[in-house]
Amino acid sequence: MKKTLLIAAAVMTMAMTADAKWWIFGKSGGDVGLKYLQVNRIASDETGTKITVFRETLSADGLIRINGRASAAKGAVGSVRVSLDDKATWSDVKFSDNGTFEFAFKPEQGKTYKMLVEVTDTAGKTNKVEETRKEISLSDENIQAKVRAALDALFDAYNRENLERFMVNVGEDFAGDKAILERAVKRDFDALSNINMRYTVNNVSAGAQGRVFVSVTYNRMVFINKTGASSTDTGVTEFVFDSKEGKLALFSMKKPLMFGLSDPDVGTGTVIGGGDGLVIDDSGDIGSGLVVTKSYTNPDQSFGYNIETETFEDCDATAPNCGGHLLFMPGVPYIAADDVPTSAFIGLIAGKSVSTATQADAQAAAVSQQTALTAGSTYGLKYGASYYAVEVTSLSGSGGGPYSITIKTKAF
Amino acid sequence: MAQSEFHASNEFSVTQNEVSGAGKNASSLTRGLNYLEVLNLYGSGAKGAWNYNYTAGGKATDDLRNDTKKLSLTNIQGRATNNVHTVTAGDVFESFSQYSLATSLKGASYRYNKESSGLPEVTGVFGWAYPRWDSVWKDPVTRSINRQAAGLRVKQAINPDLWAAGSYVGAKDTGRIGVTDALYDAKNYTFDFGYGPMPGLTAAGEYSLSDYDEATGGTSAKGSAARVELVGDADPSRVSIEYENVEPDFFSALGSASPDRRKVKARWRYKYTRQVTFTSGLLWYRNNLDKTRTAGTTRNWKPEFSAAIKKPFSGRPYSFADLSYKFDRKYGGGSSGADHYLNANYRDRFAQLDSDTNLGYTLYKTKTGVRDAKEVNFNTSLNSRHQVKAMVFKPSVNLGAWYARDELAEETDKLYEYSLGLGLEAPDAGLTGDLRLGANMLRKSAANTDDSDKFFATLGAYWRPALPAMLKDSTIFLRAGYNGYAFTTSSRNFREKSVTAGINTSF
């Protein structure tokens, strides 16, 4: 590791002290130029050529600020001018002795400003003006509309399993690392099919550095190619977007993950109260978060279910306790944590489905040996050291049977 | 004096979903008729030397899959400034730095920034890191842990090329929901900087020290995270070098970090000619920095190389080719894998037909018998545009195939898909539309696994009627979709029908 650190330090030192632009490979820059240029405090290298500004990201005075530092290798800076109309007119800009300057203007909605910065040294030599060209516009959309456009682009590309279109919407500075995310999404697409994900926005907050925080409620259905099984889940997660090239690009995302399920490390942080959500393991199967749906018809009113093997069994009078995790007695009606001797517990998780229930919900609910069985209810189950959520999505039958039941289960 | 402004946007839609078939419980759609209403407001103005603006938004729905709350506040914020002092209240997103504060708070912030004074920029923030506003008033359905946060940042320009900042962020959790919920009392002390020694060359980095106590598990730890990035960007090259070291015990309650990771990354994009651009990159990272993982250390090498070629055939002005190779090497920690990703993309225009073809080959290879597989995927799309008087028609065809051979199970999966599309634009009538239908078929050789077929059709129609100037940005829309799923096990079959109609208005 010391070697790695030394190499990194040496490379940085060389770069910091280099007199030439070594990375240009033989081509030199001009003598007169800009050491840096920023538009609304974002470096022009990062903004791209087209900059769309949103009302919500402007400062309260509504101004767009252009600041930078002019430089002249020989002599001194003589003048700095800014054009907002593609060189038709120029505004002289005051600059300090060290070349720093600031120019501000109030943009009109729907108008595009073709900005160029001209630096002239005292000998009359100018910079490469075209290299400073930026098209700046104040969007007539609100930031919420832009957030939805960015999320729509990501969700649509992911639903269609189009990796190239998906990655176009991810920023170069993606906190979980763009290269890791790209490979993880590629693995997602190999592992899943019939992806159907939707969302609604819970919270949007535009802030410093052109970044936008977004919280969403998601609703997801996927098919797992390896097993042919399907899974649905809903929950809440969070994203941060960067404003680049006139659109929003993904900067970071938290767990539960929406994208890159094959490598949980692409998520930097976890939503408060949230879990890992759906995770694809190294084999291409769902590792955790899978919601399993099973239907069954039993000739009488006593049957059980094994969550691990995903099988129902008929538990008649000779086998009051089944070999599985759950015992159903719809004629009573009750659902029980099926274990002898009794070390398993069950309880109702009110107001949640199996998709939205968390391990904490299951832990808090699982305090009884049995509880009332009703269709549409979700239960938390503790079995040994494991926790599960069980949703009874439909239940029909009466008296001594037969009974038909459909359940969804999720292991934590 | 600045002119006052007020803008509003509203979207209301109703959706009717029907799901049928024996396997209908696998659907993620909410059956029946549901609505969704989204409203956003923005205003700005001035009073004396102060400028102000405000935003507010809300959402209403009766579909629990859209939101567990029927009515919720999505955003509210007020901000005022006199160009030196700036005060913000409501949704506050003061992004200090990646490790310290990179999330939104419900609270307030103050910033002092006097340009050209030589004085530092000072930002203070206080609030709660609730994921949504309903959590603030302890709504039983959306209640979450109470994470109270406070932060202070001081940023100073040392010279025109160099700035440095120090920040403190503290977070304290209370109000556990579940018995195992972690409750943190965490502090982060962070230093970050930006340096532009010459045109086109920038250096940036940060160092953060965390100190936390966690009440549920009774743990306390200190950790640090550091990252440095160097970017050189001037034609014809863009070179970036990045180093990151995040200790296992580093914790940032409000920032973004992947703990237990040491990473080195280099990337070079080189415009060889006006037509040819090469991009190469190397990413290396490892975990187990404190050597306490019983499974050992996992190391990852991810080199990649790509070439983008405009006009690879000189006689074809619209031709474009992109070739890429990526390699993943992961070893240690009980796993050992070497995956190869090859991809070729070719785009061109033949008469009025635009084509986009992609061919990919992936080889997953593990020494631990976890996943040994070969996969080939092929996609091609053909699009065209035809104008007939004032109408524009955009027909399209997409064909795709995916083949995967699992060498461990000696099984094969095949997926075929096709879709036909027709886009329509009638600018004079303010009408746009899109119709798409297709199918995909998964065929599995493994016993006791289901083959599946999906047939789908979607329609989207958008009409911007001629309305008074104030409401000219209004769109009436209709979206309809059908999905039919069929499996080898017929009891899993189900069908989804969905129709959404709505209106979007803004001024």
Chai-1 contact restraints between the chains, C-beta under 6 A:
chainA,res_idxA,chainB,res_idxB,connection_type,confidence,min_distance_angstrom,max_distance_angstrom,comment,restraint_id
A,A8,B,Y243,contact,1.0,0.0,6.0,A-B,restraint_1
A,V11,B,I241,contact,1.0,0.0,6.0,A-B,restraint_2
A,M12,B,L230,contact,1.0,0.0,6.0,A-B,restraint_3
A,A15,B,L230,contact,1.0,0.0,6.0,A-B,restraint_4
A,M16,B,P197,contact,1.0,0.0,6.0,A-B,restraint_5
A,K21,B,A234,contact,1.0,0.0,6.0,A-B,restraint_6
A,W23,B,G232,contact,1.0,0.0,6.0,A-B,restraint_7
A,W23,B,S237,contact,1.0,0.0,6.0,A-B,restraint_8
A,W23,B,V239,contact,1.0,0.0,6.0,A-B,restraint_9
A,I24,B,A234,contact,1.0,0.0,6.0,A-B,restraint_10
A,I24,B,S237,contact,1.0,0.0,6.0,A-B,restraint_11
A,G29,B,P199,contact,1.0,0.0,6.0,A-B,restraint_12
A,G33,B,P199,contact,1.0,0.0,6.0,A-B,restraint_13
A,K35,B,G196,contact,1.0,0.0,6.0,A-B,restraint_14
A,K35,B,P199,contact,1.0,0.0,6.0,A-B,restraint_15
A,Y36,B,G196,contact,1.0,0.0,6.0,A-B,restraint_16
A,D45,B,D233,contact,1.0,0.0,6.0,A-B,restraint_17
A,R55,B,Y42,contact,1.0,0.0,6.0,A-B,restraint_18
A,E56,B,T55,contact,1.0,0.0,6.0,A-B,restraint_19
A,S59,B,T81,contact,1.0,0.0,6.0,A-B,restraint_20
A,A60,B,N51,contact,1.0,0.0,6.0,A-B,restraint_21
A,A60,B,Y52,contact,1.0,0.0,6.0,A-B,restraint_22
A,A60,B,N53,contact,1.0,0.0,6.0,A-B,restraint_23
A,A60,B,R79,contact,1.0,0.0,6.0,A-B,restraint_24
A,A60,B,A80,contact,1.0,0.0,6.0,A-B,restraint_25
A,A60,B,T81,contact,1.0,0.0,6.0,A-B,restraint_26
A,D61,B,N51,contact,1.0,0.0,6.0,A-B,restraint_27
A,D61,B,T81,contact,1.0,0.0,6.0,A-B,restraint_28
A,R69,B,P160,contact,1.0,0.0,6.0,A-B,restraint_29
A,N98,B,P160,contact,1.0,0.0,6.0,A-B,restraint_30
A,T100,B,P160,contact,1.0,0.0,6.0,A-B,restraint_31
A,N142,B,S9,contact,1.0,0.0,6.0,A-B,restraint_32
A,N142,B,N40,contact,1.0,0.0,6.0,A-B,restraint_33
A,N142,B,Y42,contact,1.0,0.0,6.0,A-B,restraint_34
A,Q144,B,N40,contact,1.0,0.0,6.0,A-B,restraint_35
A,A175,B,S256,contact,1.0,0.0,6.0,A-B,restraint_36
A,A179,B,L283,contact,1.0,0.0,6.0,A-B,restraint_37
A,A179,B,K302,contact,1.0,0.0,6.0,A-B,restraint_38
A,D190,B,E375,contact,1.0,0.0,6.0,A-B,restraint_39
A,N194,B,K454,contact,1.0,0.0,6.0,A-B,restraint_40
A,T200,B,N66,contact,1.0,0.0,6.0,A-B,restraint_41
A,T200,B,D67,contact,1.0,0.0,6.0,A-B,restraint_42
A,V201,B,T74,contact,1.0,0.0,6.0,A-B,restraint_43
A,N202,B,R132,contact,1.0,0.0,6.0,A-B,restraint_44
A,N203,B,T74,contact,1.0,0.0,6.0,A-B,restraint_45
A,N203,B,R132,contact,1.0,0.0,6.0,A-B,restraint_46
A,V204,B,N75,contact,1.0,0.0,6.0,A-B,restraint_47
A,S205,B,D91,contact,1.0,0.0,6.0,A-B,restraint_48
A,S205,B,F93,contact,1.0,0.0,6.0,A-B,restraint_49
A,S205,B,S104,contact,1.0,0.0,6.0,A-B,restraint_50
A,G207,B,F93,contact,1.0,0.0,6.0,A-B,restraint_51
A,G207,B,S95,contact,1.0,0.0,6.0,A-B,restraint_52
A,A208,B,E94,contact,1.0,0.0,6.0,A-B,restraint_53
A,A208,B,S95,contact,1.0,0.0,6.0,A-B,restraint_54
A,Q209,B,S95,contact,1.0,0.0,6.0,A-B,restraint_55
A,R211,B,S95,contact,1.0,0.0,6.0,A-B,restraint_56
A,F213,B,F93,contact,1.0,0.0,6.0,A-B,restraint_57
A,F213,B,S104,contact,1.0,0.0,6.0,A-B,restraint_58
A,S215,B,P131,contact,1.0,0.0,6.0,A-B,restraint_59
A,S215,B,R132,contact,1.0,0.0,6.0,A-B,restraint_60
A,T217,B,D67,contact,1.0,0.0,6.0,A-B,restraint_61
A,N219,B,S28,contact,1.0,0.0,6.0,A-B,restraint_62
A,N219,B,R65,contact,1.0,0.0,6.0,A-B,restraint_63
A,M221,B,S28,contact,1.0,0.0,6.0,A-B,restraint_64
A,N225,B,D413,contact,1.0,0.0,6.0,A-B,restraint_65
A,G228,B,T449,contact,1.0,0.0,6.0,A-B,restraint_66
A,G228,B,D450,contact,1.0,0.0,6.0,A-B,restraint_67
A,S230,B,A26,contact,1.0,0.0,6.0,A-B,restraint_68
A,T232,B,S28,contact,1.0,0.0,6.0,A-B,restraint_69
A,T234,B,R65,contact,1.0,0.0,6.0,A-B,restraint_70
A,V236,B,P131,contact,1.0,0.0,6.0,A-B,restraint_71
A,S252,B,S256,contact,1.0,0.0,6.0,A-B,restraint_72
A,D265,B,S258,contact,1.0,0.0,6.0,A-B,restraint_73
A,T268,B,S256,contact,1.0,0.0,6.0,A-B,restraint_74
A,T268,B,A257,contact,1.0,0.0,6.0,A-B,restraint_75
A,T268,B,S258,contact,1.0,0.0,6.0,A-B,restraint_76
A,G269,B,S256,contact,1.0,0.0,6.0,A-B,restraint_77
A,V271,B,P131,contact,1.0,0.0,6.0,A-B,restraint_78
A,I272,B,S144,contact,1.0,0.0,6.0,A-B,restraint_79
A,I272,B,I145,contact,1.0,0.0,6.0,A-B,restraint_80
A,I272,B,R147,contact,1.0,0.0,6.0,A-B,restraint_81
A,G273,B,S144,contact,1.0,0.0,6.0,A-B,restraint_82
A,G273,B,I145,contact,1.0,0.0,6.0,A-B,restraint_83
A,D282,B,V370,contact,1.0,0.0,6.0,A-B,restraint_84
A,D282,B,R371,contact,1.0,0.0,6.0,A-B,restraint_85
A,S283,B,V370,contact,1.0,0.0,6.0,A-B,restraint_86
A,S283,B,R371,contact,1.0,0.0,6.0,A-B,restraint_87
A,G284,B,R371,contact,1.0,0.0,6.0,A-B,restraint_88
A,T293,B,N25,contact,1.0,0.0,6.0,A-B,restraint_89
A,T293,B,A26,contact,1.0,0.0,6.0,A-B,restraint_90
A,G351,B,V141,contact,1.0,0.0,6.0,A-B,restraint_91
A,A360,B,I177,contact,1.0,0.0,6.0,A-B,restraint_92
A,A360,B,G178,contact,1.0,0.0,6.0,A-B,restraint_93
A,A360,B,D181,contact,1.0,0.0,6.0,A-B,restraint_94
A,Q363,B,G178,contact,1.0,0.0,6.0,A-B,restraint_95
A,Q363,B,V179,contact,1.0,0.0,6.0,A-B,restraint_96
A,A364,B,G178,contact,1.0,0.0,6.0,A-B,restraint_97
A,T393,B,N25,contact,1.0,0.0,6.0,A-B,restraint_98
A,T406,B,N25,contact,1.0,0.0,6.0,A-B,restraint_99
